[in-house]
Each structure stands twice: as structure tokens, then as C-alpha cells.
Amino acid sequence: MSTHQEHQGHHEHGDHAQHAAHEHGHGPGATTWKMAALATLHCLTGCAIGEVLGMVIGTALGWGNVATIALAVGLAFVFGYALTMVGVLRAGVSFKQALKVALAADTVSILVMEIVDNGVMVVVPGAMDAGLASGLFWGALAFAFVVAFLVTTPVNKWLIGKGKGHAVVHAYH
């Protein structure tokens, strides 16, 4: 291949990459609030499944607040990573590679979300002691998820704009 052809090939590839980034909104500086909100909603789904399950199990077993929160946070990470891995595995990637992608894509987002929503649950008077049959518990949890979504969305927007977080997953869709 001549130098001109190599240059032309790189130029065409570059144009395609720029076109694809512009068309799909995944390029540097093209991160939208919608993209960030969707990434955060994806994260929130896994976190909510894990947290609710952890709260139900911890409460059913009569565990204290610290043990119940620890279980809920652990399960939030498990379900958050699992939701990402399902999509990546469908792209034909190995389990090990899918796990690496999920860790890169979701760790910061889940961590921020867990700190915020558990912090809200702890500061709402009586929420952690209200029990699963209480409207206070479920109302506080719903409020905690809303606050966590609002705090985590700008974090995800920044991460995606830097090519990190959920931007890592886009290569597999």
C-alpha cells in the first residue's frame, strides 16, 4: 500500500469514526444529558433490585441496620454488574472480558449511587427502623433513589464525556 493510500485509508477511517461518534452522540464533547440519564437509569435498575432484595432479606432475617445495608450494597453491585454483563455477553464477549467491561463501566456510578441513597436512608428519621410493611420505609427508599439518580447523572455525564463509565459499554452494542 502506498503512503498516499495509507493516509487515505486512515483519513476514511477517521471520517467514519467521527461520523459514527457524531451520529450516535458518543464522541468527545458529544455527551448528552439523555445519554447520562439513560446510563444512570440502567445503573439505578441494578442498584434498586439489589438494594430492595438486600433490605427484604436483612429484615426477614432480623439483621441490624449495618448488616442489612452491607447486604443491600453488595447485592446492588452484583445486580448492577450483572445487568451490564448480560448485554456485553450477548455481543459474544467472554465472561472474563464482560466482567472487566462491567467493572470499568459501572463501579464509579454504583459507588456514588450507593453512598447517596444509603446516606439518604440513614438521615431520614425512622426510615431504617420502619420495616418493610411501612410506607415510611418505601417512601424514603423511593426518595433516596430519586436523589441518587439526580446526583449520579452528572457524574455519568462527565465519565462518558471522558470515554469512561458507560462509554466503555457502547463498543459492545
Secondary structure, DSSP 4 states (H G I P E B T S, - for coil): --HHHHHHHHHHHHHHHHHHHHHHT-STT---HHHHHHHHHHHHHHHHHHHHHHHHHHHHTT--HHHHHHHHHHHHHHHHHHHHHHHHHHTT--HHHHHHHHHHHHHHHHHHHHHHHHHHHHHSTTTTTS-TT-HHHHHHHHHHHHHHHHHHHHHHHHHHHTT-GGGGGGGG-
